[in-house]
Amino acid sequence: MTDKSKDNLRQAALDYHQFPKPGKLEIRATKPLANGRDLARAYSPGVAEACLEIKADADTARAYTSRGNLVGVVTNGTAVLGLGNIGALASKPVMEGKAVLFKKFANIDCFDIELNEPDPYKLAEIVCSLEPTFGAINLEDIKAPDCFIVEKICRERMNIPVFHDDQHGTAIVVGAAATNALHVAGKKFEDIKVVSTGGGAAGIACLNMLLKLGVKRENVWLCDIAGLVYQGRTEEMTPQKEAYAQASDLRTLDDVIEGADLFLGLSGPGVLKPEMVKKMATRPIVFALANPTPEILPDLAREASPNAIIATGRSDYPNQVNNVLCFPFIFRGALDVGATEINDDMQIACVEGIAALARATTSAEAAAAYQGEKLTFGADYLIPKPFDPRLMGVVASAVAKAAMETGVAKTPLDDMAEYKKRLDGSVFKSALLMRPVFEAARTASRRIVFSEGEDERVLRAAQAVLEETTETPILIGRPEVIERRCERAGLKIRPQVDFEIVNPENDPRYYDYWTTYHSLMERQGVTPDLAKAIMRTNTTAIAAIMVQRGEADSMICGTFGQYLWHLNYVTQVLGRDGHEPTAALSMMILEDGPLFIADTHLHPEPTPAQIAKTVIGAARHAKRFGITPNIALCSHSQFGSLDIDSGRRMRAAMALLDAETRDFCYEGEMHIDAALDPELRERIFPQSRMKGSANVLVFANSDAASGVRNILKMKGGGLEVGPILMGMGNRAHIVTPSITARGLLNMSAIAGTPVSHYG
């Protein structure tokens, strides 16, 4: 990467933090404050009633304040990420980021607290004084051994959970991965020899966890920068390391690695050499977790021992040990039962929940979300994917159950099954909805052709595709223009190096393209000369021909021009062999969850049969995003209230749908407010088959659908994913001119999944 590219990426990261407003967090009110009555309740005099209730019974703070769902992420900035001791203020972006992860993954509110206090005892005193504010404390990025001191004091003095994620979060995920690795290797904790590098907070916590899981203390060999931790050593020693000191004359990692079943690396790059791996036991387990460069690269470890079971801290290799598998969900479970601490049983429950999830039969939702990736338990799938939607329900409920069983839950739950069901139902209400689709695209290796390859948005999307997926972008455009615009935009990608280019002005396949197009269209008035002209000037038609010929798996077009113009050429070429456009479906990601809108572009006044097909297609797509479809057929008529055209067509579509058994819920015809408001719908039509709020709105004309889509996007803060062109076997998608580079990346992830995923 050139210096200019690095500068551009650096500036992009800074802009992300600065615009449209500084930082990554804000505070929003959860109650209306629209008039004098609201003000009197929110503040004086009404607020006094809540204060007095809490004074009489401290536990009622969970009912009258946000404390029961509020975590403090606390640091002094002495050991930040890979940055070291950068100080409290400089650590704030990291702590804000951690708070965002809590919110996005587990809907937990956070305040980030950065403290200018290097003394661990004073720091602990400050944290303890924060107890009235928070339901739990997440200690973060405090250097060892100070972190041990701070955590010990806080846990002893505070009556709320205190969890140092750098230690225990890492240890829990390592414990889950080790549990399953031993299962694959046919070994037991009590029998294995463990060799570890790194005596910091995470390393010690991982060893402590392995002991809890059954590893024998005498079988643990800890090495650090000074070599083996042995009895009598004084250099670089701490009380935590001393607990693992061996009575041995051996001194180096190379000395002690002989016969090791598990290598646990939390140190630095290149520490474990291939020749050391060869000395390990049969079917060795290598956890090389240093980031960004592990103690040994997986390819080298596997070359040294072909049957090795390997995990890293990186997302570009199987078995990423990532704390996000743990911390949002362990706090979710602890908060929901009012736990006073996060004890060993809760941590082990978390280990077992994560491990069991990887061993379990993949759910239909997870299988659909990660289509194209083999999610079968084994050496390359020891722990779930970070965005597995089952994590919330499985892990949080296991933690809550353990808290209740060990007597630390102040507000135990009456019905664990109902609690887990509630967790599962909330997991998709997140702006991270697209992430499972990216995971699927990352494994599918499909070729995506962008018809408007000279557009800067397409170029930025192509770079992101190469960085975030395993797809191969193909761009249609003039090479010199693309080269120049890549350079101007500071992009590191280059044509014919990082991606293929089809040059409409001069491509060796030109003859094949125009003759193919002519053979398809010669009985529809297309002459050879016209076919030649179209294959020189119409990049949408060129892209469609490439897909038709098998030179690309899917195409994306529409960054300029009118939707139906593009659709004409897509349909001419690809609307064959049982494929025909059904409808355009847009997914709007809103603050309270996703909402699908159809048909936004294809049919101005769809027939009942077209409406029915749209409903069926929308249901299929909603399921493949892991969402149970609740489909409302929307009209100005409401359950037969008006004898108007849209109402008649919707009622006819309902009859067509009712003619066969369906595996999804649909209802109509109705107004939008009745679709989205279950209480209103209950008053209007008590016998409705639909329960809850609709998440798919199908309209009787494209004007209404497109209008709702644009209002949600422009005024409702909705992020559009789409339009998804249904009925074309995921071979073509037509976007709109307002799409952003990120929107194109989202569409490429959808296009990048196997054909069976989107039908």
C-alpha positions in Angstrom: 0.0 0.0 0.0 1.4 3.4 -1.0 1.9 6.2 1.5 -0.9 8.1 -0.2 -3.3 5.2 0.2 -2.4 4.9 3.9 -3.1 8.6 4.3 -6.5 8.3 2.6 -7.4 5.3 4.8 -6.3 7.2 7.9 -8.4 10.2 6.9 -11.4 8.0 6.2 -11.1 6.6 9.7 -10.8 10.1 11.2 -13.8 11.3 9.2 -15.8 8.3 10.4 -15.2 9.5 14.0 -15.8 13.2 13.3 -18.8 13.3 10.9 -21.7 13.9 10.8 -21.2 14.6 14.5 -18.1 13.9 16.7 -17.8 10.5 18.4 -19.8 7.3 18.1 -22.4 7.7 20.9 -25.2 10.0 21.9 -27.8 10.0 24.6 -31.5 9.7 23.6 -34.6 10.1 25.8 -36.8 7.1 26.2 -39.8 9.0 27.2 -41.7 11.9 25.5 -41.0 15.4 26.7 -43.5 17.3 24.6 -45.6 19.3 27.0 -45.8 20.6 30.5 -47.4 17.4 31.8 -44.4 15.4 30.5 -42.0 17.9 32.1 -43.7 17.7 35.5 -43.4 13.9 35.4 -39.8 13.7 34.1 -38.5 16.3 36.5 -40.0 18.3 39.4 -42.3 17.5 41.0 -43.0 14.0 39.6 -39.5 12.8 39.7 -39.6 13.0 43.5 -41.9 10.0 43.6 -39.4 7.8 41.9 -36.6 9.0 44.2 -38.6 8.2 47.3 -39.5 4.7 46.0 -35.8 4.0 45.5 -34.9 5.4 48.9 -37.3 3.1 50.5 -36.2 0.1 48.4 -32.9 0.3 46.5 -33.9 -2.6 44.2 -36.6 -0.5 42.7 -33.9 1.5 40.9 -34.2 -1.3 38.2 -37.8 -0.4 37.6 -37.6 3.4 37.7 -34.2 4.1 36.1 -32.0 2.8 33.4 -29.5 1.4 35.9 -30.6 -2.2 35.3 -29.5 -2.0 31.7 -26.5 0.3 32.1 -22.8 -0.8 32.0 -19.8 1.4 32.7 -16.9 0.7 30.5 -14.0 1.9 32.6 -10.3 2.4 31.8 -7.2 4.4 32.6 -5.8 3.9 29.2 -2.6 2.1 30.3 -2.9 -0.9 27.9 -5.0 0.0 24.9 -5.4 -2.5 22.1 -2.0 -2.7 20.5 -1.3 0.9 21.3 0.0 0.5 24.9 -0.1 3.2 27.5 -1.6 6.0 25.5 -3.5 7.6 28.4 -7.1 7.9 29.4 -8.2 10.6 26.9 -6.6 8.9 23.9 -8.4 5.7 24.8 -11.8 7.3 24.6 -12.5 6.2 20.9 -11.8 2.6 21.9 -14.2 2.8 24.9 -16.9 4.4 22.8 -16.4 1.6 20.3 -16.8 -1.0 23.1 -20.0 0.7 24.2 -21.3 0.5 20.6 -20.7 -3.2 20.5 -22.6 -3.6 23.8 -25.6 -1.8 22.3 -25.5 -3.4 18.9 -25.0 -7.0 19.9 -27.0 -7.1 23.2 -29.0 -3.8 23.4 -27.1 -2.8 26.6 -26.6 0.9 27.2 -23.1 2.1 28.2 -21.3 5.1 29.5 -17.6 5.1 28.8 -15.5 6.3 31.7 -11.9 7.3 31.1 -10.0 8.1 34.3 -6.7 9.9 34.7 -5.5 7.6 37.5 -2.5 5.4 37.1 -2.5 4.2 40.8 -4.5 0.9 40.8 -5.7 1.3 44.4 -7.0 4.9 43.8 -8.5 3.7 40.5 -10.3 0.9 42.3 -11.6 3.5 44.8 -13.0 5.6 42.0 -14.7 2.7 40.3 -16.3 1.5 43.5 -17.8 4.9 44.0 -19.6 4.6 40.7 -21.8 1.7 41.9 -25.0 3.8 42.3 -24.9 4.7 38.6 -24.4 1.3 36.9 -25.8 -2.2 36.8 -22.4 -3.6 36.0 -18.8 -2.6 35.3 -16.6 -3.6 32.4 -13.0 -3.0 33.2 -11.0 -2.4 30.0 -7.4 -1.9 28.8 -5.8 -1.6 32.3 -2.2 -2.9 32.3 -1.1 -5.9 34.2 -0.6 -6.5 37.1 -2.6 -3.4 38.0 -5.7 -4.9 36.4 -5.6 -7.8 38.9 -5.5 -5.4 41.8 -8.3 -3.2 40.5 -10.6 -6.1 39.7 -10.0 -7.8 43.1 -10.8 -4.7 45.1 -13.9 -3.9 43.0 -15.3 -7.4 43.1 -14.9 -7.5 46.9 -16.5 -4.2 47.6 -19.1 -3.8 44.9 -22.5 -5.5 44.8 -22.8 -5.5 41.0 -20.9 -7.6 38.4 -17.3 -6.5 37.7 -15.8 -8.1 34.7 -12.4 -7.4 33.1 -13.0 -8.4 29.5 -9.3 -8.5 28.5 -8.9 -11.3 31.0 -12.1 -13.2 31.4 -13.7 -12.5 28.0 -10.6 -13.9 26.2 -10.5 -16.8 28.7 -14.1 -17.8 28.1 -13.7 -17.9 24.3 -10.4 -19.8 24.6 -12.1 -22.2 27.0 -14.9 -22.8 24.5 -12.5 -23.3 21.6 -10.3 -25.6 23.7 -13.3 -27.7 24.8 -14.2 -28.4 21.2 -10.7 -28.8 20.0 -10.1 -31.5 22.6 -13.4 -33.1 21.5 -12.2 -33.2 17.9 -8.7 -34.5 18.9 -10.2 -37.1 21.2 -8.4 -35.8 24.3 -9.4 -34.7 27.8 -8.5 -31.6 29.8 -7.1 -33.7 32.7 -4.6 -35.5 30.4 -3.1 -32.7 28.3 0.1 -30.8 28.5 -0.3 -27.1 28.0 2.5 -24.7 27.0 1.6 -21.0 27.0 3.4 -17.9 26.0 2.5 -14.5 27.5 2.1 -13.8 31.2 -0.2 -10.8 30.9 -3.7 -10.4 32.1 -5.3 -12.4 29.2 -2.7 -15.2 29.4 -3.0 -15.7 33.1 -6.8 -15.6 32.9 -6.8 -18.2 30.1 -4.7 -20.6 32.2 -6.9 -20.1 35.2 -9.9 -21.0 33.0 -8.2 -24.1 31.7 -7.6 -25.2 35.3 -11.3 -24.7 36.1 -12.1 -26.9 33.1 -9.9 -29.7 34.3 -6.3 -29.1 33.3 -3.8 -30.1 36.0 -1.6 -27.4 37.4 1.5 -29.5 37.0 0.9 -29.9 33.3 1.0 -26.2 32.6 4.2 -24.6 31.4 4.2 -20.9 31.1 6.8 -18.9 29.1 7.2 -15.2 28.7 9.8 -12.8 27.3 12.4 -14.1 29.9 11.7 -17.8 29.1 10.1 -20.5 31.2 8.5 -19.3 34.5 10.3 -21.5 37.0 10.6 -21.6 40.7 13.2 -19.2 42.0 13.1 -17.0 39.0 13.1 -13.2 39.8 13.2 -11.6 36.4 9.9 -10.2 35.0 7.9 -12.0 37.8 4.5 -11.3 39.3 2.5 -13.1 41.8 0.2 -14.3 39.1 3.1 -15.8 37.1 4.5 -17.3 40.3 1.4 -19.5 40.6 2.5 -21.3 37.4 6.2 -21.6 38.2 7.6 -25.0 37.4 10.3 -26.9 39.4 12.4 -27.5 36.4 15.8 -27.0 34.9 14.3 -26.3 31.4 14.5 -22.7 30.4 13.1 -21.9 26.9 10.0 -22.5 24.9 11.9 -24.8 22.7 12.8 -26.9 25.7 9.3 -27.3 27.0 7.2 -27.7 23.8 8.1 -31.4 23.5 5.0 -33.4 23.7 2.7 -30.5 24.3 -1.0 -31.1 23.4 -2.0 -27.4 23.5 0.0 -24.4 22.6 -1.7 -21.2 23.9 -0.1 -18.0 22.5 -1.0 -14.6 23.8 2.4 -13.0 23.2 3.8 -11.8 19.9 4.5 -12.7 16.2 6.7 -15.6 15.2 7.2 -16.9 18.7 6.3 -20.5 17.8 8.6 -21.9 15.1 7.5 -24.7 12.7 10.2 -27.0 14.2 8.6 -26.5 17.6 5.2 -27.6 16.3 6.8 -30.8 15.0 7.8 -31.6 18.6 4.3 -31.3 19.8 2.0 -34.3 20.5 0.0 -36.0 17.8 -3.0 -34.0 16.7 -1.6 -30.8 18.3 -3.8 -27.9 19.2 -2.3 -24.5 18.3 -4.0 -21.4 19.5 -1.8 -18.6 18.1 -3.8 -15.5 19.3 -1.5 -12.6 19.0 -2.9 -9.8 16.7 -2.4 -8.8 14.0 0.4 -11.3 13.4 0.0 -14.6 15.3 2.8 -16.6 17.1 2.8 -18.8 14.0 0.8 -18.4 10.8 -1.7 -21.3 10.3 -0.2 -22.3 7.0 3.2 -22.8 8.6 1.7 -24.7 11.5 -0.2 -27.0 9.2 2.8 -27.6 7.1 4.7 -28.7 10.2 1.9 -30.8 11.4 -0.8 -31.5 8.8 -3.4 -32.6 11.3 -3.0 -29.7 13.7 -6.1 -28.0 15.0 -5.5 -24.2 14.8 -7.2 -21.0 16.0 -6.1 -17.4 15.7 -7.4 -14.0 16.7 -7.8 -13.1 13.0 -11.0 -13.1 11.0 -9.3 -14.3 7.8 -8.7 -17.8 9.2 -11.0 -20.4 10.6 -11.7 -20.3 14.4 -11.3 -16.7 15.2 -11.1 -16.3 19.0 -13.1 -13.1 19.4 -14.3 -11.6 22.7 -17.5 -10.4 21.1 -18.7 -14.0 21.3 -18.8 -13.5 25.0 -18.9 -10.1 26.7 -22.2 -8.7 25.3 -24.1 -11.8 26.2 -22.6 -12.6 29.6 -23.5 -9.0 30.7 -27.0 -9.5 29.1 -27.6 -12.5 31.2 -26.2 -11.0 34.4 -28.1 -7.8 34.1 -31.4 -9.5 33.3 -31.4 -11.4 36.6 -29.9 -8.6 38.7 -26.7 -10.6 39.4 -24.4 -9.2 42.1 -21.3 -10.7 40.4 -20.1 -12.7 37.5 -18.8 -15.9 39.2 -17.0 -18.9 38.0 -20.2 -20.9 37.3 -21.5 -18.1 35.1 -18.2 -18.0 33.2 -18.2 -21.7 32.7 -21.8 -21.6 31.7 -20.8 -19.1 29.0 -17.9 -21.5 27.9 -20.3 -24.4 27.7 -23.0 -22.4 25.9 -20.6 -21.2 23.2 -19.0 -24.6 22.8 -22.3 -26.4 22.6 -23.6 -23.9 20.0 -20.8 -24.9 17.6 -21.5 -28.6 18.1 -25.3 -28.3 17.7 -27.1 -28.8 14.4 -27.1 -25.5 12.6 -30.5 -23.6 12.9 -32.4 -22.8 9.7 -31.8 -19.1 10.3 -28.0 -19.5 10.8 -27.7 -21.9 7.8 -29.5 -19.4 5.6 -27.5 -16.4 6.9 -24.2 -18.2 6.4 -25.2 -19.9 3.1 -22.1 -21.1 1.2 -20.0 -21.7 4.3 -19.6 -25.2 5.9 -20.9 -24.8 9.4 -20.2 -28.3 10.4 -18.5 -29.0 13.8 -14.9 -30.0 13.3 -11.3 -28.8 13.2 -12.2 -25.7 11.2 -15.4 -24.9 13.1 -14.7 -25.0 16.8 -16.6 -21.9 17.9 -19.6 -20.1 16.4 -19.3 -17.2 14.1 -19.4 -13.8 15.9 -22.6 -12.9 14.1 -24.4 -16.2 14.7 -27.9 -15.0 15.7 -28.2 -17.8 18.2 -25.5 -16.5 20.5 -27.8 -14.1 22.4 -30.4 -16.7 23.4 -28.0 -19.5 24.1 -25.2 -17.7 26.0 -27.2 -15.1 27.9 -29.8 -17.6 29.1 -27.1 -20.0 30.2 -25.4 -17.2 32.2 -28.7 -16.1 33.7 -29.5 -19.7 34.7 -26.1 -20.2 36.3 -26.5 -16.9 38.2 -29.8 -18.1 39.6 -28.5 -21.6 40.5 -25.6 -20.1 42.4 -27.7 -17.7 44.3 -26.3 -14.4 43.0 -29.4 -13.4 41.1 -31.4 -10.7 42.9 -34.3 -10.8 40.4 -34.5 -14.4 39.2 -36.6 -15.3 36.2 -39.8 -17.4 36.4 -39.6 -18.9 33.0 -36.2 -19.5 31.4 -37.8 -20.8 28.2 -39.8 -17.7 27.7 -36.7 -15.6 28.5 -34.7 -17.4 25.8 -37.5 -16.9 23.4 -37.6 -13.2 24.1 -33.8 -13.0 23.6 -34.0 -14.8 20.3 -36.8 -12.5 19.1 -34.7 -9.4 19.8 -31.5 -10.4 18.1 -32.3 -9.1 14.6 -33.4 -5.6 15.7 -29.9 -4.3 14.9 -28.1 -2.3 12.2 -25.7 -5.3 12.0 -28.4 -7.2 10.1 -26.3 -7.4 7.0 -23.3 -9.0 8.7 -24.5 -12.6 8.2 -24.9 -11.9 4.5 -21.3 -10.7 4.4 -20.1 -13.9 6.2 -21.9 -15.9 3.5 -20.4 -13.8 0.7 -17.0 -14.2 2.3 -17.1 -17.9 1.5 -19.0 -18.1 -1.8 -16.2 -16.8 -4.1 -18.7 -15.6 -6.7 -17.8 -13.3 -9.6 -19.8 -10.0 -9.5 -19.7 -7.8 -12.6 -20.5 -4.1 -12.1 -21.8 -2.5 -15.3 -20.9 1.1 -14.4 -17.3 0.3 -13.5 -16.0 3.9 -14.0 -18.2 5.3 -11.2 -16.2 6.2 -8.1 -18.8 4.6 -5.9 -18.3 1.4 -7.8 -14.5 1.6 -7.4 -14.8 2.2 -3.7 -17.2 -0.7 -3.4 -14.9 -2.9 -5.4 -12.1 -2.2 -3.0 -14.3 -3.0 -0.1 -15.5 -6.2 -1.8 -11.8 -7.3 -2.1 -11.2 -6.4 1.6 -14.3 -7.8 3.2 -15.4 -10.8 1.0 -13.9 -13.5 -1.2 -15.9 -12.3 -4.2 -14.1 -11.3 -7.5 -15.3 -8.0 -8.8 -15.4 -7.4 -12.6 -15.7 -3.9 -13.8 -16.9 -2.7 -17.2 -15.2 0.5 -18.3 -12.3 2.1 -20.0 -9.0 1.0 -18.3 -7.4 4.4 -18.4 -10.4 6.1 -16.9 -10.6 3.5 -14.1 -6.9 3.7 -13.4 -7.0 7.5 -13.2 -10.1 7.6 -10.9 -8.6 5.0 -8.6 -5.4 7.1 -8.3 -7.5 10.2 -7.7 -9.5 8.6 -5.0 -6.5 7.2 -3.3 -7.6 3.6 -3.8 -5.0 0.9 -3.6 -6.8 -1.3 -6.2 -5.6 -1.3 -9.8 -7.3 -2.7 -12.9 -6.1 -6.0 -14.3 -4.1 -6.5 -11.1 -6.8 -6.6 -8.4 -9.8 -7.1 -10.6 -10.7 -7.9 -14.2 -11.9 -5.2 -16.6 -14.1 -5.4 -19.6 -13.3 -2.6 -22.0 -16.4 -1.9 -24.2 -14.2 0.0 -26.6 -11.7 -2.8 -27.2 -12.2 -6.2 -25.7 -11.1 -9.5 -27.4 -14.5 -11.0 -26.6 -16.4 -8.4 -28.5 -17.3 -10.7 -31.3 -18.5 -13.4 -28.9 -20.6 -10.8 -27.1 -22.4 -9.2 -30.0 -23.0 -12.6 -31.7 -24.4 -14.0 -28.5 -26.7 -11.0 -28.0 -27.8 -11.1 -31.7 -28.7 -14.8 -31.4 -30.9 -14.1 -28.4 -32.6 -11.0 -30.0 -32.6 -11.5 -33.7 -36.3 -12.3 -33.7 -37.1 -9.2 -31.7 -35.9 -6.8 -34.4 -32.2 -6.6 -33.4 -30.0 -6.6 -36.5 -26.3 -7.5 -36.4 -25.3 -3.8 -36.7 -27.6 -2.9 -33.8 -26.2 -5.8 -31.7 -22.7 -4.5 -32.4 -23.6 -1.0 -31.4 -25.2 -2.2 -28.1 -22.2 -4.3 -27.2 -20.0 -1.2 -27.7 -22.1 1.3 -25.7 -24.6 -0.5 -23.4 -22.7 -1.7 -20.3 -25.8 -3.1 -18.7 -26.4 -5.4 -21.7 -22.7 -6.3 -21.7 -22.9 -7.3 -18.0 -26.0 -9.4 -18.7 -24.3 -11.2 -21.6 -21.3 -12.0 -19.3 -23.7 -13.6 -16.8 -25.6 -15.4 -19.5 -22.3 -16.8 -20.9 -21.1 -17.9 -17.4 -18.3 -15.4 -17.3 -19.8 -13.8 -14.2 -22.2 -15.2 -11.5 -24.2 -12.0 -11.0 -24.4 -8.4 -12.2 -25.1 -5.1 -10.5 -26.2 -2.1 -12.5 -28.3 1.1 -12.1 -26.0 3.7 -10.5 -27.3 6.1 -13.2 -30.3 6.0 -15.4 -33.9 4.8 -15.0 -34.6 1.5 -13.3 -37.0 0.1 -16.0 -34.4 1.0 -18.8 -31.9 -1.3 -17.1 -34.5 -3.9 -16.4 -35.4 -4.1 -20.1 -31.9 -5.3 -21.1 -31.5 -7.5 -18.0 -34.8 -9.2 -18.9 -33.9 -9.5 -22.6 -30.8 -11.5 -21.8 -31.4 -13.2 -18.5 -35.2 -13.5 -18.4 -35.1 -17.1 -19.8 -35.1 -20.6 -18.5 -37.8 -20.0 -15.9 -36.5 -16.7 -14.7 -38.6 -13.6 -14.9 -38.6 -10.4 -12.8 -41.1 -10.8 -9.9 -40.7 -7.6 -8.0 -38.2 -5.2 -6.5 -37.8 -5.6 -2.7 -36.1 -3.0 -0.5 -35.0 -3.8 3.0 -35.0 -0.7 5.2 -32.9 -1.1 8.3 -34.5 1.1 10.9 -33.7 1.8 14.5 -36.2 -0.7 15.8 -35.5 -3.4 13.2 -35.8 -4.1 9.5 -38.8 -3.4 7.3 -39.2 -4.8 3.8 -41.0 -2.8 1.1 -42.3 -4.1 -2.2 -42.9 -3.7 -5.1 -40.8 -0.5 -5.4 -40.0 -0.4 -9.1 -41.3 -3.1 -11.4 -45.1 -3.0 -11.7 -46.9 0.3 -11.6 -50.2 -1.4 -11.1 -49.6 -5.1 -10.4 -52.2 -7.7 -11.1 -53.4 -10.0 -8.3 -51.2 -12.7 -9.6 -48.2 -10.4 -9.6 -49.0 -9.3 -6.0 -49.3 -12.9 -4.9 -45.9 -13.7 -6.4 -44.4 -10.6 -4.7 -45.7 -11.8 -1.4 -44.3 -15.3 -1.8 -40.9 -13.9 -3.0 -40.7 -11.4 -0.1 -41.4 -14.1 2.4 -38.6 -16.2 1.0 -36.1 -13.3 1.2 -37.2 -12.3 4.7 -36.5 -15.8 5.9 -33.1 -15.8 4.3 -32.2 -12.8 6.3 -33.2 -14.8 9.4 -36.5 -13.0 9.8 -39.9 -14.6 10.3 -42.0 -12.8 7.7 -45.2 -11.0 8.8 -46.6 -9.6 5.6 -49.2 -6.9 5.2 -50.9 -6.3 1.8 -51.4 -2.5 2.0 -54.2 -0.5 0.3 -56.3 2.6 0.9 -59.1 0.0 1.5 -59.0 -1.7 4.9 -60.5 -5.2 5.2 -63.1 -4.6 2.5 -64.0 -1.1 3.6 -63.8 0.4 0.1 -64.7 -0.8 -3.3 -61.7 0.6 -5.1 -59.3 -0.8 -7.6 -56.3 -1.3 -5.2 -58.6 -3.0 -2.6 -60.1 -5.3 -5.2 -56.7 -6.4 -6.5 -55.4 -7.0 -3.0 -58.4 -9.1 -2.1 -58.0 -11.1 -5.2 -54.3 -11.6 -4.3 -55.3 -12.8 -0.9 -57.6 -15.4 -2.5 -54.8 -16.6 -4.7 -52.5 -17.0 -1.7 -55.2 -18.7 0.4 -55.7 -21.3 -2.4 -52.6 -23.1 -1.2 -51.0 -23.7 2.2 -48.3 -21.2 3.1 -45.6 -21.4 5.7 -45.6 -17.7 6.5 -48.1 -15.2 7.8 -49.8 -12.7 5.5 -52.9 -10.5 6.0 -54.8 -7.8 4.1 -55.9 -5.6 2.7 -55.1 -2.9 5.3 -53.7 0.6 6.0 -50.1 1.0 6.9 -50.8 2.1 10.4 -52.9 -1.0 11.0 -50.1 -3.1 9.6 -47.6 -1.6 12.0 -49.8 -1.1 15.1 -51.1 -4.4 16.5 -53.4 -2.6 19.0 -55.0 -0.5 16.2 -55.5 -3.6 14.1 -57.0 -5.5 17.0 -59.7 -2.7 17.4 -60.4 -2.6 13.7 -60.3 -6.3 12.8 -60.2 -8.5 15.9 -60.1 -11.7 13.9 -56.9 -10.9 12.0 -54.6 -13.8 11.4 -51.6 -11.5 11.9 -50.0 -11.0 15.4 -47.6 -8.3 16.1 -46.2 -5.7 13.8 -45.8 -6.4 10.1 -42.2 -6.5 8.9 -43.0 -6.7 5.1 -45.3 -4.2 3.4 -46.6 -5.1 -0.1 -48.3 -2.3 -2.0 -50.9 -2.2 -4.7 -48.9 0.2 -6.8 -45.2 1.2 -7.1 -45.9 4.9 -6.4 -47.0 4.0 -2.8 -44.1 1.5 -2.3 -41.5 3.8 -3.7 -42.8 6.8 -1.7 -42.8 4.9 1.6 -39.3 3.7 0.8 -38.0 7.2 0.2 -39.7 8.7 3.2 -38.2 6.1 5.5 -34.8 6.7 3.9 -34.8 10.5 4.0 -36.8 11.3 7.1 -36.8 8.1 9.1 -33.1 7.5 9.1 -33.5 4.2 7.3 -30.6 2.5 5.6 -31.7 0.8 2.4 -30.4 -2.5 1.3 -31.6 -3.1 -2.2 -33.6 -3.0 -4.3 -33.3 -6.8 -4.5 -34.6 -8.0 -7.9 -36.6 -11.1 -7.1 -37.3 -13.9 -9.6 -33.9 -13.7 -11.4 -32.1 -16.4 -9.5 -29.8 -13.8 -7.9 -28.1 -13.3 -11.3 -29.0 -9.6 -11.6 -29.7 -6.6 -9.3 -30.6 -3.1 -10.3 -29.8 -0.4 -7.8 -30.8 3.3 -7.9 -28.8 6.4 -8.6 -28.9 7.5 -4.9 -27.0 4.4 -3.8 -23.8 4.9 -1.9 -20.6 2.9 -2.1 -21.6 1.1 1.1 -25.0 0.4 -0.5 -23.2 -1.2 -3.4 -21.1 -3.2 -1.1 -24.3 -4.5 0.6 -25.7 -5.4 -2.7 -22.5 -7.2 -3.7 -22.8 -9.3 -0.6 -26.4 -10.2 -1.5 -25.3 -10.9 -5.1 -22.3 -12.8 -3.8 -24.3 -15.5 -2.0 -25.0 -18.8 -3.8 -28.0 -18.8 -6.2 -30.0 -21.1 -3.8 -29.7 -18.5 -1.1 -31.9 -15.9 -2.8 -33.7 -17.8 -5.4 
